[in-house]
Amino acid sequence: MFETYLKRWNLTPDGDPIESITSNLLPVKSSDGPAMLKVPKKADTNEKTEIALRCYNGFGAVKLLAANGLTTLMERTDPQDLKALALSGQDDQASGIIAATIAKLHQYSGPLPDLPTLQTVFAALLNSTDPRLKACANSAREMLAGTDRTLLHGDIHHENILNSPRGWLAIDPKGIIGPPVYDFANSFHNPIPHTELVRDADRMQRMAAIFAENSPHSVKDLLRAAHAHAGISTIWFEEDGESSDYMLKNAEILGALV
């Protein structure tokens, strides 16, 4: 799976292959230095990683070195992510790093690229008749009602922010256009599946306060975005044939806070 791109981009393997849920990755040496070759396991037409990384141009995110379709060659980071930090008693520090990373990403001020909108992403929730998701759908409508739109990473969480010689950098953006508050939403539900940390109303409120201190968003708007995300994630879990209990319980906790 890697051979074609090793030849095309003149790369040399520099470590063992890594398999994630969605991709196969290989550490390599390139003319630009240490890099990571990522080959998705299946096509995801909703993922616009290349476009988003080109817009970020290495500011707050890994540098894109080359791309061919959904296969990408990216600046290599350290393996350390924020999950270990959050689980080692430094959860608030991890939240601060998340907020600082999002702040950098949201400094993108160029023309908004032609990408899917968050309204489209949330269509299944907005149109749902499932009574379990009614409150989440209402939170989604309120989140989407504003007019502010930006380039969203679309999948910020503890394992998508990695350390590097340049500091903490985001990886694997989905590339969506929508209200900037949404980029904070997924982190409230992470790191998955550590329920002893995640399913804590005090932690959710504390995280929202840290995000609010480091962004233009209010605590209520941040919690509402997290509540909305729990609803659409419930639908995604069930579409993939997985249990939605994790997100439904998070939605219940957040529903009492918004």
N, C-alpha and C positions, 0 to 999 in steps of 0.2 A: 504493500500500500504506500510505502514511503519512497520506493526506488525512483519513480518518475520525477518526483520533486527534488530528490537529492541531486539528480543529474541536471534538471532544468535550472536550478538555482545554485549549482556548484556548492553543495553542502556536504559536510563530513559528519557522520554520527559522533556524538559526544556524550553518550550515556545510554542507559537502558530505556526502551520504550515504556510509555506510561499509558494506561487505559483508564478513561473516565467513563461515566455513564453515557455520554453523548459523542465522545471523540477518542481518537488515538493520537498520542503526542510523542514526539521524539526530540530530545535535546540534540542540538547540532552546532557546529561551527560554521559561520558564514563570513563573507567579506566584511560584514558590519560588526563582527564579534559574536559572542555567544547568543544563540537564538533558540526558539522553540517552534518546531513544525507541528501544526495541528491539522489533522485530517478528520473531518466529521464522519461519523458512522452512517448517517443518513442525511439526505438533503432536508434542510429546514428553510423554506422560502420566506418565513417570517423573520429569520435572523439576518441582520444586516451589519455584521461585525466589521466587514471591510470599510463600509461607508462611514460608520461611526468612528473607527480608529483613524481614518484619514482626516476627519474633521478635528478630532482631539489633537492630532499631530504630536503625540507624546506628552501632552500636558495633562497630568493627572491619570494618564493611562499608558499602557505599554505602547511602544512605537511599532507601527506596522512596517515591516521590511519588504514584504512581497505578498501577493495574493493571486489566486486563480480559482474563481468561483468561490466556494465556501472554504477552500483550503487556504490557510494563512501561515505566513512566516513572521514571527513576532520577536521582539526583544525578549531575552530570557530574564526572568526574575528569580529571586531566591524562592525555595519551596515554602518558606514561612508565610502563613496567612493569618487572618485575625481570629480564626476559630480557636487556636491554641491560646491566644491572649485572653479571649473572653472566658475560656474555661479554666484559666489559671488564677482567677480572682481579679483580673484586670479588665472586666467587662466595660466599665465606664471609659477607660482609656481606648478600648477598641471602638466604642461609639464615637469618641472624639475624632479618631482617625477616619472613620466612615464619613463623618460630617466634613472634615477637611478635604477628603478626596472628592466628594460630591461638589464641594464649593469650587474646586479647580475645574472639574468637568463642566460645570455650569457657567464657566467664564467664556465658553465658546460663543463667539459673537458673529460668526459668519452667516451667510444665507442658510436657512433651514433646508436641509436636503429632502428629497422626495422619499419619505419613509412612511411606514404605517403609523397611524395615529392611535393614541391611547383609547380614544372613543371606539375605534374598531376593535382593539384588543379586548375591551370590556363589553362588547356587544352581547356576548353570551350571558353575562351577569345581568346586564340592563334589561334583557328580554326574558329573563328567567321567571318562571311562575312558582319556583320552589319556595315554599314558605320559610324554610330554614335560612334562605339567603336574602329575604326581603330587606332586612335592616342593612346588610352589606351593600345591596344595590342602591339603597337610598344614600349611603355614604359615598358611593361611586358617583352618583349624580351630582352631589354637592361638590365633590372634588373636581369634576369635569366642568362645572358651571362657570368657572372663572375664564378669563380670556388670555391669561399669560401662558405662552407656549415656548418650549425650548427643546433642544436635542437631549433626549433622555438616554442614559445608559440602559435602563430598563430591567436590569437584573443585579442590582447592587446587593451583596450580602457578604458575610464574613469570609467566605472561601473564594470570592471574586475580587479581593483586594490583597495583593501580595507585596512583600517587601522586596527591595532592590537597591543597588548602589545609588539610585536616584531617589530613594525614598519609597513610600507606599504608593502602589500603582494599581489601577483597576484593569481587569482583564475581561474578555468575553462579553462586550456590550451587545445587547440585542438591537439597539438602534430604533428608537421610537420617538415620535413627536407628541408632546403633551405637557401638562402642567408640571413644573419642576418639583413640586412636593412629592410626586409619586416615586422619585428615585430613593426616597428614604423608607418607603413602605415595607419592602421585603426584609429589611434588617431586623424589624421587630419580631419576625418569625424564625430568626436564626440565632445561633447555629442549629440546624436540624440534625437530629431529632431530640435535642437536649431539653426535654420538657421541664426538668427541675430548674433550669435557668429561664427558659422562654416563657413558660406559663406562670407568670408572676406579674400581677397588676402593678406592683411597685416598680418592678424593673421596666415595664413598658412606659410608665410615667416618667421615670428617671431618664430613660433613653430619649423620650420626646423632649424633655427639658434640655438635654445636652444638644440635641439637634436644633432646637429653637434658639439656643444661645449662639449657634454657629451658622445660622441661616435666616432668611427673612420670613420664615414660616412660624405660625403659632403652634403651641402644643396641641390645641384642639384639631387644627388642620392636619398635623402630622399623624395623630392617632386616627383620625378619620381616613386618611390615605391607607394606613395599615389595616384598618377594618375593611375597607373596600378590597384590598389585596387578598385578604383572607377569603373573601367571597369568590373572586375569580379563581384563586388557587384551588378552592374546593372543587370547582367545576373541572379544572385541569387534572386534578388527582383522579377524579371519577372517570374522566374521558380516557385516562391511561390505565383504567382498571385497578387503581390503587385505593386504599382506604382514605377517606377524607376526614377521619376523626380528628387528626392533628390540627388541621386548619379550622374545623368547625368549633373546636374547643377554644382556639385562639380568638376566633370571631366572637364567641360568647364573652370572653374576658374584655376584649376591646369594645364590644357593644355597650358594656356598662360604663365605659370611660368617655365615650364620645357624646 
